[in-house]
Amino acid sequence: MATSKNVNRKKVNSAAFAALTALLVFSFVAISLKEAKAGKSPQPIYGLSNAQTVSKALGAWGVPAAVLIQGKRVRGFYVTGLTGSGIANDLGLSPRDVLLTLDGKGLDSGPAADFILQKRNAGNLKASIARQRGSKISTINCLVSFQGYTPQVIKPKVRMSGEAPPQEEEELVVGDDIADRPKPNIDALEDHMLQLINRDRNTCGLPPVAKSTSLSRLARAYAEDMAKRGFFDHRDPEGRMPMDRVREAGIAAGVWENIGWQKDFYDFPKIVEKVQFNFMNEPPEDPTNHRANILNPRHRVVGVGVAVIMPRTVYCVQEFSNDSPP
């Protein structure tokens, strides 16, 4: 199971950034319409927000998007990653598909999908999916058997970096098919993620970003906080956004934040690789997503943080900056 989010934050307040994001989306739409009038094909799918969410019922995560269908823009849930289980698997969803409706109801986020499915009785479930192949969009209507969905609230058991889990925590993983896996080296996982970031930048002809110790400390603390308190968002339960946390840490820098989590049966380095793969598998034309943050040529440094919930869940945080905090 996996998900990811990213947010762009300079030294501006949240309202200003929201206005800037809205302007970018509006400009993108205006350009697409202008291209259409000029006889060019407009972009068939584009992201509406960088607010990536997860649906536990679907077993999928993604972002709000708009799809051009018969000359009209239709909102939907753009899938950026799948767990390989859940209703998304039954529907045959793939990354880069856009889920338009569930049970005849429109949606554009993971929580919206969960809300629809939680209210739905067991039976046949209808869904509508938009799928792009080349420059063409096809609409697929599905009908699958639905057994019902009841959300479960589970308090996670967390292993912080450098912290040995208590004995009772060890006993909880007995019987798991990967219970005997070795405990992770958090420093090594963070170094691995930095290597993946610079590998992807190098592939695109960009210089490497250096590791910032202060931003890495911040990133690790936030990864651990999300794992420990069981939330996944750029806004923490106290309402603080990335730049609030940067200021509280006494760091004089603007940041662009990516967050992601992955639950899988692979070894830990492979799970980290899957998080990075999901980031890079996003639409290259979207200037506000994880991929764009990773490939921003102005970025000089990055902070990387990892937290692990035994036996197989990894939280990752990337804090990019154009400045050069130590």
VOBA-1610 file (N, C-alpha, C; in pm, whole numbers, padded with zeros to 5 digits, always signed):
BEGIN
Met+00084-00118+00000Met+00000+00000+00000Met+00088+00123+00000Ala+00051+00220-00077Ala+00139+00334-00088Ala+00062+00460-00117Thr+00122+00569-00081Thr+00068+00698-00119Thr+00175+00802-00110Ser+00145+00919-00160Ser+00244+01023-00160Ser+00177+01156-00179Lys+00251+01263-00127Lys+00201+01398-00144Lys+00318+01492-00165Asn+00289+01605-00228Asn+00392+01707-00235Asn+00328+01842-00220Val+00409+01939-00175Val+00360+02075-00162Val+00475+02169-00191Asn+00448+02279-00258Asn+00549+02380-00289Asn+00530+02496-00194Arg+00636+02533-00120Arg+00626+02643-00026Arg+00749+02731-00035Lys+00732+02856-00078Lys+00838+02955-00067Lys+00811+03034+00059Lys+00873+03149+00071Lys+00854+03231+00189Lys+00732+03319+00168Val+00618+03254+00153Val+00491+03322+00136Val+00393+03252+00225Asn+00281+03319+00258Asn+00183+03255+00344Asn+00095+03162+00264Ser+00013+03083+00334Ser-00067+02980+00268Ser-00165+03039+00170Ala-00224+03153+00204Ala-00322+03214+00114Ala-00257+03256-00017Ala-00137+03312-00009Ala-00069+03355-00131Ala-00035+03235-00217Phe+00007+03127-00153Phe+00042+03009-00232Phe-00081+02950-00299Ala-00194+02948-00225Ala-00317+02896-00284Ala-00356+02977-00406Ala-00341+03110-00396Ala-00373+03195-00510Ala-00280+03168-00627Leu-00151+03146-00597Leu-00054+03116-00702Leu-00086+02985-00771Thr-00122+02882-00691Thr-00157+02752-00749Thr-00278+02765-00839Ala-00380+02840-00792Ala-00500+02860-00874Ala-00465+02930-01004Leu-00373+03027-00996Leu-00332+03099-01117Leu-00261+03007-01214Leu-00175+02918-01164Leu-00105+02824-01251Leu-00202+02732-01322Val-00301+02680-01248Val-00399+02591-01309Val-00481+02665-01412Phe-00525+02789-01377Phe-00604+02869-01470Phe-00524+02898-01597Ser-00396+02933-01580Ser-00312+02962-01696Ser-00297+02841-01784Phe-00281+02723-01721Phe-00265+02600-01799Phe-00389+02573-01882Val-00507+02591-01821Val-00632+02570-01893Val-00645+02669-02008Ala-00610+02796-01980Ala-00622+02898-02084Ala-00532+02866-02203Ile-00411+02820-02173Ile-00319+02783-02281Ile-00375+02667-02362Ser-00435+02568-02293Ser-00491+02452-02362Ser-00603+02494-02455Leu-00690+02584-02407Leu-00801+02629-02491Leu-00750+02709-02610Lys-00645+02788-02588Lys-00587+02865-02697Lys-00529+02772-02803Glu-00463+02664-02756Glu-00408+02567-02850Glu-00518+02498-02929Ala-00631+02472-02862Ala-00742+02406-02931Ala-00795+02495-03043Lys-00809+02625-03015Lys-00858+02717-03117Lys-00759+02728-03232Ala-00631+02710-03202Ala-00529+02720-03307Ala-00515+02591-03386Gly-00600+02494-03353Gly-00595+02366-03425Gly-00504+02265-03361Lys-00448+02298-03245Lys-00363+02203-03174Lys-00446+02124-03074Ser-00401+02006-03041Ser-00473+01923-02946Ser-00445+01971-02804Pro-00548+02006-02725Pro-00524+02046-02586Pro-00482+01927-02502Gln-00419+01955-02389Gln-00377+01848-02299Gln-00498+01770-02251Pro-00507+01638-02274Pro-00628+01563-02240Pro-00649+01544-02090Ile-00540+01539-02012Ile-00550+01523-01867Ile-00453+01619-01801Tyr-00499+01692-01699Tyr-00406+01775-01625Tyr-00446+01778-01478Gly-00347+01791-01391Gly-00372+01794-01248Gly-00434+01925-01205Leu-00526+01918-01109Leu-00591+02037-01056Leu-00531+02080-00923Ser-00456+01993-00860Ser-00401+02022-00729Ser-00284+01929-00701Asn-00196+01971-00611Asn-00088+01883-00566Asn-00124+01813-00436Ala-00252+01825-00396Ala-00299+01762-00271Ala-00329+01615-00296Gln-00227+01532-00281Gln-00244+01390-00306Gln-00305+01321-00184Thr-00402+01233-00207Thr-00471+01165-00099Thr-00476+01015-00128Val-00509+00939-00022Val-00515+00794-00036Val-00656+00744-00007Ser-00699+00643-00077Ser-00824+00573-00049Ser-00790+00433+00000Lys-00824+00405+00125Lys-00797+00273+00180Lys-00888+00169+00117Ala-01011+00209+00084Ala-01105+00115+00023Ala-01060+00075-00117Leu-01015+00174-00194Leu-00968+00145-00329Leu-00833+00075-00328Gly-00750+00109-00228Gly-00611+00065-00233Gly-00537+00145-00337Ala-00561+00276-00338Ala-00501+00363-00440Ala-00480+00502-00383Trp-00388+00576-00442Trp-00367+00715-00406Trp-00352+00797-00533Gly-00378+00927-00522Gly-00371+01010-00640Gly-00406+01154-00611Val-00433+01230-00717Val-00459+01373-00706Val-00584+01409-00787Pro-00647+01523-00755Pro-00758+01570-00837Pro-00708+01605-00977Ala-00787+01573-01077Ala-00749+01600-01216Ala-00872+01631-01299Ala-00849+01687-01417Ala-00956+01712-01513Ala-00922+01637-01641Val-01025+01580-01704Val-01008+01502-01826Val-01093+01564-01936Leu-01036+01577-02055Leu-01111+01630-02169Leu-01186+01514-02235Ile-01319+01514-02221Ile-01404+01410-02278Ile-01511+01476-02364Gln-01505+01450-02493Gln-01602+01507-02589Gln-01612+01658-02574Gly-01496+01721-02562Gly-01491+01866-02557Gly-01520+01927-02421Lys-01548+01845-02321Lys-01578+01896-02188Lys-01474+01846-02088Arg-01445+01932-01990Arg-01353+01894-01884Arg-01432+01829-01771Val-01395+01707-01736Val-01463+01632-01631Val-01364+01605-01518Arg-01405+01635-01395Arg-01317+01612-01280Arg-01311+01465-01245Gly-01198+01423-01188Gly-01185+01285-01145Gly-01065+01267-01053Phe-01039+01143-01017Phe-00931+01106-00926Phe-00821+01039-01007Tyr-00711+01113-01031Tyr-00598+01063-01110Tyr-00514+00970-01024Val-00505+00844-01065Val-00437+00742-00985Val-00286+00748-01011Thr-00210+00768-00903Thr-00064+00770-00916Thr+00002+00646-00858Gly-00072+00567-00781Gly-00014+00446-00725Gly-00120+00352-00673Leu-00087+00224-00668Leu-00180+00119-00624Leu-00111+00025-00527Thr-00189-00037-00440Thr-00135-00136-00347Thr-00136-00276-00405Gly-00214-00296-00512Gly-00228-00430-00569Gly-00342-00507-00508Ser-00415-00444-00416Ser-00531-00507-00355Ser-00641-00401-00343Gly-00754-00439-00286Gly-00863-00344-00272Gly-00949-00339-00397Ile-01045-00248-00395Ile-01143-00240-00503Ile-01079-00192-00633Ala-00972-00113-00623Ala-00903-00069-00744Ala-00856-00188-00826Asn-00813-00292-00758Asn-00768-00413-00827Asn-00884-00479-00900Asp-01001-00483-00835Asp-01120-00542-00899Asp-01163-00461-01021Leu-01147-00329-01012Leu-01186-00241-01123Leu-01086-00242-01237Gly-00968-00298-01212Gly-00865-00298-01315Gly-00797-00164-01333Leu-00796-00082-01226Leu-00732+00049-01233Leu-00581+00035-01247Ser-00521+00126-01322Ser-00377+00132-01339Ser-00330+00274-01308Pro-00202+00292-01268Pro-00150+00427-01254Pro-00171+00507-01382Arg-00210+00633-01366Arg-00239+00728-01473Arg-00382+00716-01525Asp-00460+00619-01473Asp-00604+00619-01500Asp-00669+00728-01417Val-00787+00774-01461Val-00865+00871-01386Val-00999+00808-01352Leu-01026+00790-01223Leu-01154+00737-01178Leu-01254+00853-01174Leu-01356+00845-01259Leu-01452+00955-01273Leu-01570+00942-01179Thr-01626+00821-01168Thr-01744+00800-01084Thr-01738+00665-01014Leu-01801+00659-00898Leu-01828+00535-00826Leu-01975+00535-00789Asp-02046+00432-00828Asp-02189+00423-00798Asp-02264+00545-00853Gly-02216+00598-00966Gly-02280+00712-01029Gly-02246+00846-00968Lys-02159+00848-00869Lys-02124+00972-00799Lys-01983+01014-00839Gly-01965+01142-00868Gly-01835+01195-00904Gly-01743+01204-00784Leu-01614+01202-00809Leu-01515+01211-00701Leu-01384+01262-00758Asp-01301+01320-00670Asp-01169+01365-00714Asp-01064+01347-00605Ser-01094+01262-00506Ser-00997+01240-00398Ser-01017+01103-00337Gly-00917+01057-00262Gly-00926+00930-00193Gly-01035+00928-00087Pro-01041+01030+00002Pro-01147+01032+00102Pro-01287+01034+00042Ala-01303+01100-00073Ala-01434+01100-00139Ala-01473+00959-00182Ala-01375+00884-00233Ala-01403+00745-00272Ala-01441+00662-00150Asp-01368+00679-00040Asp-01399+00603+00082Asp-01537+00638+00134Phe-01575+00765+00128Phe-01706+00808+00176Phe-01817+00743+00094Ile-01801+00742-00038Ile-01902+00681-00125Ile-01915+00532-00095Leu-01802+00464-00081Leu-01804+00319-00062Leu-01850+00280+00078Gln-01822+00366+00175Gln-01867+00338+00311Gln-02019+00343+00321Lys-02081+00431+00243Lys-02226+00446+00244Lys-02296+00343+00155Arg-02219+00273+00075Arg-02276+00181-00025Arg-02295+00042+00033Asn-02414-00016+00011Asn-02439-00153+00053Asn-02369-00251-00041Ala-02352-00372+00005Ala-02293-00475-00080Ala-02381-00502-00201Gly-02318-00540-00310Gly-02391-00564-00434Gly-02304-00530-00553Asn-02365-00510-00668Asn-02290-00471-00787Asn-02255-00323-00780Leu-02131-00292-00811Leu-02081-00155-00805Leu-02042-00108-00944Lys-02095+00007-00984Lys-02061+00064-01114Lys-01951+00168-01097Ala-01865+00175-01196Ala-01757+00275-01196Ala-01728+00318-01338Ser-01681+00441-01351Ser-01642+00495-01482Ser-01497+00541-01473Ile-01417+00497-01570Ile-01273+00524-01569Ile-01232+00586-01702Ala-01149+00690-01696Ala-01090+00748-01817Ala-00946+00700-01828Arg-00909+00655-01947Arg-00774+00601-01968Arg-00713+00663-02093Gln-00592+00715-02080Gln-00524+00780-02192Gln-00427+00684-02258Arg-00435+00678-02390Arg-00340+00603-02471Arg-00295+00695-02583Gly-00170+00740-02573Gly-00124+00841-02667Gly-00196+00971-02640Ser-00258+01028-02742Ser-00333+01152-02725Ser-00482+01127-02712Lys-00523+01001-02708Lys-00665+00967-02706Lys-00709+00923-02566Ile-00833+00960-02533Ile-00894+00921-02407Ile-01008+00825-02434Ser-01007+00712-02367Ser-01119+00619-02375Ser-01187+00612-02239Thr-01319+00596-02240Thr-01396+00584-02117Thr-01439+00440-02098Ile-01410+00385-01982Ile-01440+00245-01952Ile-01544+00240-01841Asn-01654+00170-01864Asn-01757+00151-01763Asn-01745+00011-01706Cys-01734+00002-01574Cys-01712-00126-01507Cys-01831-00162-01418Leu-01851-00290-01398Leu-01950-00342-01304Leu-01884-00458-01229Val-01861-00440-01100Val-01793-00542-01021Val-01875-00575-00897Ser-01848-00690-00840Ser-01913-00731-00717Ser-01849-00658-00599Phe-01932-00598-00514Phe-01884-00518-00402Phe-01933-00580-00272Gln-01841-00608-00181Gln-01875-00677-00056Gln-01900-00581+00060Gly-01892-00451+00033Gly-01908-00353+00139Gly-01773-00308+00194Tyr-01773-00194+00260Tyr-01649-00139+00313Tyr-01675-00075+00448Thr-01599-00118+00548Thr-01604-00060+00682Thr-01464-00019+00721Pro-01440+00112+00738Pro-01304+00156+00771Pro-01260+00103+00907Gln-01133+00067+00916Gln-01075+00020+01040Gln-00972+00120+01090Val-00978+00149+01217Val-00882+00240+01278Val-00783+00156+01357Ile-00658+00157+01314Ile-00554+00077+01378Ile-00442+00170+01423Lys-00409+00165+01549Lys-00298+00245+01600Lys-00167+00179+01559Pro-00084+00247+01481Pro+00037+00182+01432Pro+00143+00164+01540Lys+00221+00060+01524Lys+00338+00039+01608Lys+00458+00097+01534Val+00528+00188+01597Val+00630+00265+01527Val+00768+00236+01582Arg+00861+00221+01492Arg+01002+00215+01530Arg+01068+00342+01482Met+01105+00430+01575Met+01171+00553+01540Met+01316+00524+01501Ser+01374+00617+01427Ser+01513+00600+01387Ser+01601+00593+01511Gly+01688+00492+01514Gly+01779+00477+01625Gly+01716+00424+01752Glu+01588+00385+01746Glu+01518+00341+01866Glu+01484+00193+01855Ala+01527+00113+01950Ala+01496-00030+01948Ala+01352-00050+01992Pro+01272-00127+01919Pro+01134-00149+01959Pro+01126-00231+02086Pro+01028-00206+02171Pro+01014-00285+02293Pro+00980-00430+02260Gln+00999-00519+02359Gln+00983-00662+02334Gln+00842-00697+02287Glu+00738-00632+02347Glu+00603-00666+02308Glu+00577-00627+02163Glu+00646-00525+02114Glu+00630-00486+01975Glu+00687-00593+01884Glu+00799-00653+01926Glu+00858-00761+01848Glu+00761-00879+01838Glu+00691-00907+01947Glu+00602-01022+01949Glu+00482-01001+01857Leu+00444-00877+01833Leu+00329-00850+01749Leu+00351-00893+01605Val+00476-00901+01559Val+00500-00937+01420Val+00525-01087+01403Val+00522-01164+01510Val+00538-01308+01499Val+00421-01365+01419Gly+00453-01450+01322Gly+00349-01507+01238Gly+00334-01431+01108Asp+00385-01308+01102Asp+00382-01235+00976Asp+00479-01302+00880Asp+00445-01303+00753Asp+00529-01375+00657Asp+00664-01308+00636Ile+00683-01189+00692Ile+00815-01128+00684Ile+00861-01086+00824Ala+00813-01155+00924Ala+00844-01117+01061Ala+00993-01126+01091Asp+01063-01212+01021Asp+01205-01232+01049Asp+01296-01138+00971Arg+01239-01043+00901Arg+01323-00952+00823Arg+01409-00869+00916Pro+01529-00833+00875Pro+01617-00754+00961Pro+01562-00613+00982Lys+01596-00555+01096Lys+01552-00420+01127Lys+01624-00321+01035Pro+01556-00215+00996Pro+01615-00124+00897Pro+01721-00033+00956Asn+01815+00005+00871Asn+01913+00108+00902Asn+01860+00238+00843Ile+01806+00325+00928Ile+01739+00446+00880Ile+01836+00537+00804Asp+01957+00553+00857Asp+02056+00637+00788Asp+02082+00586+00647Ala+02094+00455+00633Ala+02122+00396+00502Ala+02004+00416+00406Leu+01882+00406+00459Leu+01764+00427+00374Leu+01756+00571+00326Glu+01790+00665+00413Glu+01789+00806+00373Glu+01898+00834+00270Asp+02015+00776+00289Asp+02121+00792+00189Asp+02079+00733+00055His+02008+00621+00061His+01961+00556-00062His+01861+00646-00135Met+01773+00710-00060Met+01676+00799-00123Met+01746+00919-00187Leu+01848+00972-00122Leu+01924+01082-00181Leu+01989+01039-00311Gln+02043+00918-00314Gln+02104+00866-00438Gln+02000+00853-00549Leu+01880+00811-00514Leu+01773+00797-00614Leu+01733+00933-00669Ile+01724+01032-00582Ile+01689+01168-00625Ile+01792+01218-00726Asn+01920+01204-00693Asn+02025+01254-00782Asn+02040+01169-00907Arg+02008+01041-00897Arg+02006+00957-01018Arg+01902+01009-01116Asp+01782+01039-01066Asp+01675+01086-01154Asp+01706+01225-01208Arg+01768+01310-01128Arg+01808+01442-01178Arg+01915+01428-01286Asn+02011+01339-01264Asn+02117+01318-01362Asn+02061+01266-01494Thr+01964+01176-01486Thr+01901+01122-01607Thr+01838+01233-01690Cys+01791+01337-01623Cys+01727+01449-01693Cys+01824+01564-01718Gly+01953+01539-01701Gly+02054+01641-01731Gly+02067+01750-01628Leu+02028+01723-01504Leu+02032+01823-01398Leu+02145+01794-01300Pro+02201+01897-01238Pro+02306+01874-01139Pro+02249+01812-01012Pro+02332+01747-00932Pro+02283+01686-00808Pro+02248+01791-00704Val+02164+01754-00611Val+02137+01838-00495Val+02218+01783-00378Ala+02268+01874-00296Ala+02345+01833-00179Ala+02250+01801-00064Lys+02297+01722+00029Lys+02216+01689+00146Lys+02231+01798+00251Ser+02118+01851+00296Ser+02117+01950+00403Ser+02092+01877+00535Thr+02184+01893+00628Thr+02169+01826+00758Thr+02049+01878+00834Ser+02030+02011+00832Ser+01918+02069+00907Ser+01783+02030+00847Leu+01773+02032+00714Leu+01648+01992+00650Leu+01624+01842+00664Ser+01731+01763+00665Ser+01715+01619+00685Ser+01666+01588+00826Arg+01716+01664+00922Arg+01668+01647+01060Arg+01519+01679+01067Leu+01479+01786+00999Leu+01338+01825+00995Leu+01254+01719+00923Ala+01305+01669+00811Ala+01232+01569+00732Ala+01213+01440+00812Arg+01318+01396+00879Arg+01306+01273+00958Arg+01206+01291+01072Ala+01212+01405+01138Ala+01119+01430+01248Ala+00975+01427+01200Tyr+00951+01481+01079Tyr+00814+01484+01030Tyr+00769+01345+00985Ala+00859+01268+00924Ala+00825+01130+00887Ala+00788+01050+01012Glu+00866+01067+01118Glu+00839+00996+01242Glu+00708+01042+01305Asp+00680+01172+01296Asp+00557+01225+01353Asp+00435+01166+01282Met+00438+01161+01149Met+00326+01102+01074Met+00308+00956+01110Ala+00419+00882+01119Ala+00410+00740+01152Ala+00357+00719+01294Lys+00407+00797+01387Lys+00370+00779+01528Lys+00225+00816+01553Arg+00178+00925+01491Arg+00042+00971+01519Arg-00061+00926+01415Gly-00015+00853+01314Gly-00108+00791+01221Gly-00180+00887+01129Phe-00114+00995+01085Phe-00175+01085+00987Phe-00083+01093+00866Phe-00137+01146+00756Phe-00056+01161+00635Phe-00102+01286+00563Asp-00031+01395+00583Asp-00069+01522+00523Asp+00046+01620+00542His+00047+01724+00458His+00146+01831+00477His+00109+01916+00598Arg-00018+01919+00631Arg-00065+01993+00749Arg-00073+01895+00866Asp+00000+01922+00972Asp-00001+01831+01086Asp-00127+01854+01171Pro-00153+01770+01270Pro-00276+01786+01349Pro-00288+01921+01419Glu-00177+01989+01440Glu-00182+02124+01500Glu-00205+02232+01396Gly-00217+02195+01269Gly-00242+02291+01163Gly-00118+02353+01102Arg+00000+02304+01138Arg+00124+02361+01086Arg+00157+02305+00949Met+00197+02395+00859Met+00238+02358+00724Met+00391+02352+00717Pro+00447+02307+00604Pro+00593+02293+00596Pro+00672+02417+00638Met+00630+02535+00590Met+00706+02656+00625Met+00694+02690+00772Asp+00583+02653+00836Asp+00571+02673+00981Asp+00674+02587+01054Arg+00689+02464+01010Arg+00786+02375+01075Arg+00929+02422+01050Val+00953+02474+00930Val+01086+02527+00899Val+01121+02643+00991Arg+01026+02736+01008Arg+01051+02851+01094Arg+01072+02809+01239Glu+00988+02715+01286Glu+01002+02669+01425Glu+01136+02602+01449Ala+01192+02541+01344Ala+01323+02477+01356Ala+01437+02577+01344Gly+01404+02704+01318Gly+01507+02807+01307Gly+01586+02801+01178Ile+01526+02745+01073Ile+01594+02733+00944Ile+01549+02847+00853Ala+01644+02922+00800Ala+01614+03034+00712Ala+01616+02987+00567Ala+01508+02927+00524Ala+01502+02874+00387Ala+01357+02850+00348Gly+01330+02862+00219Gly+01201+02819+00166Gly+01211+02673+00128Val+01101+02599+00136Val+01106+02456+00106Val+00993+02413+00013Trp+01021+02308-00061Trp+00923+02237-00144Trp+00918+02095-00088Glu+00806+02053-00036Glu+00799+01927+00037Glu+00729+01816-00042Asn+00791+01699-00046Asn+00727+01576-00094Asn+00711+01482+00024Ile+00595+01419+00037Ile+00579+01314+00137Ile+00518+01191+00070Gly+00560+01074+00115Gly+00507+00951+00058Gly+00516+00838+00157Trp+00427+00739+00140Trp+00443+00618+00221Trp+00412+00497+00137Gln+00473+00387+00174Gln+00461+00264+00097Gln+00457+00146+00194Lys+00363+00056+00171Lys+00354-00067+00249Lys+00367-00183+00153Asp+00469-00267+00176Asp+00493-00374+00079Asp+00572-00486+00144Phe+00589-00595+00069Phe+00660-00712+00118Phe+00807-00714+00074Tyr+00850-00612+00002Tyr+00989-00605-00041Tyr+01079-00568+00076Asp+01211-00577+00054Asp+01301-00529+00157Asp+01294-00377+00159Phe+01346-00317+00266Phe+01325-00174+00287Phe+01384-00085+00178Pro+01506-00111+00129Pro+01555-00027+00018Pro+01463-00031-00103Lys+01406-00148-00132Lys+01314-00160-00245Lys+01186-00081-00221Ile+01139-00077-00097Ile+01020+00003-00067Ile+01049+00151-00090Val+01167+00197-00047Val+01206+00336-00072Val+01212+00363-00222Glu+01263+00268-00298Glu+01269+00284-00444Glu+01129+00296-00504Lys+01033+00224-00450Lys+00897+00232-00501Lys+00834+00367-00473Val+00865+00425-00356Val+00817+00561-00327Val+00871+00659-00432Gln+01002+00652-00458Gln+01063+00741-00556Gln+01007+00715-00696Phe+00986+00588-00730Phe+00928+00554-00861Phe+00790+00616-00876Asn+00709+00610-00772Asn+00575+00669-00779Asn+00582+00821-00797Phe+00677+00885-00729Phe+00696+01028-00749Phe+00727+01059-00895Met+00822+00986-00951Met+00870+01014-01087Met+00772+00967-01194Asn+00675+00886-01159Asn+00579+00834-01256Asn+00461+00927-01275Glu+00467+01046-01216Glu+00358+01143-01230Glu+00370+01219-01362Pro+00262+01288-01403Pro+00263+01357-01533Pro+00376+01458-01543Pro+00460+01450-01646Pro+00573+01542-01658Pro+00532+01686-01687Glu+00407+01706-01734Glu+00364+01841-01770Glu+00309+01919-01651Asp+00292+01854-01535Asp+00236+01921-01417Asp+00349+01990-01340Pro+00346+02124-01328Pro+00456+02194-01261Pro+00449+02192-01110Thr+00346+02128-01051Thr+00328+02133-00906Thr+00338+01998-00838Asn+00374+01892-00912Asn+00372+01760-00849Asn+00509+01720-00793His+00517+01597-00742His+00642+01548-00682His+00756+01547-00783Arg+00725+01498-00902Arg+00827+01490-01008Arg+00887+01627-01035Ala+00800+01729-01042Ala+00848+01865-01069Ala+00937+01915-00956Asn+00904+01882-00833Asn+00990+01920-00721Asn+01127+01855-00732Ile+01130+01728-00765Ile+01257+01655-00776Ile+01343+01711-00888Leu+01279+01750-00999Leu+01352+01793-01118Leu+01360+01945-01132Asn+01332+02018-01026Asn+01343+02164-01032Asn+01492+02202-01043Pro+01533+02266-01152Pro+01675+02297-01170Pro+01728+02401-01071Arg+01639+02474-01005Arg+01683+02577-00910Arg+01716+02520-00772His+01674+02400-00746His+01699+02342-00614His+01848+02311-00595Arg+01898+02351-00480Arg+02039+02329-00447Arg+02059+02217-00346Val+01966+02206-00251Val+01982+02108-00144Val+01850+02035-00122Val+01860+01926-00047Val+01740+01851-00008Val+01764+01790+00130Gly+01658+01784+00206Gly+01660+01707+00330Gly+01577+01582+00310Val+01628+01468+00351Val+01554+01342+00335Val+01534+01279+00473Gly+01412+01231+00495Gly+01379+01167+00622Gly+01297+01042+00600Val+01324+00940+00678Val+01253+00812+00667Val+01213+00765+00806Ala+01093+00709+00816Ala+01048+00641+00937Ala+00987+00508+00896Val+00999+00408+00983Val+00952+00273+00951Val+00856+00224+01058Ile+00743+00172+01015Ile+00654+00098+01102Ile+00674-00050+01071Met+00724-00124+01167Met+00747-00266+01145Met+00614-00339+01131Pro+00604-00436+01038Pro+00720-00494+00970Pro+00746-00443+00829Arg+00655-00361+00768Arg+00675-00336+00625Arg+00623-00202+00573Thr+00612-00101+00657Thr+00561+00028+00612Thr+00670+00135+00626Val+00687+00214+00522Val+00790+00318+00520Val+00727+00454+00488Tyr+00760+00554+00568Tyr+00722+00693+00542Tyr+00847+00767+00494Cys+00832+00846+00389Cys+00945+00923+00334Cys+00908+01070+00323Val+01002+01156+00355Val+00983+01301+00342Val+01104+01359+00270Gln+01078+01444+00172Gln+01183+01516+00099Gln+01156+01665+00113Glu+01255+01741+00156Glu+01244+01887+00172Glu+01346+01953+00080Phe+01301+02003-00035Phe+01391+02069-00131Phe+01398+02218-00101Ser+01510+02279-00137Ser+01525+02423-00117Ser+01617+02484-00222Asn+01583+02608-00261Asn+01670+02686-00349Asn+01781+02753-00269Asp+01761+02763-00138Asp+01862+02819-00050Asp+01962+02709-00013Ser+02056+02744+00073Ser+02158+02645+00109Ser+02174+02636+00260Pro+02068+02594+00331Pro+02085+02577+00476Pro+02179+02461+00504Pro+02256+02471+00611Pro+02353+02364+00641Pro+02285+02231+00673
//
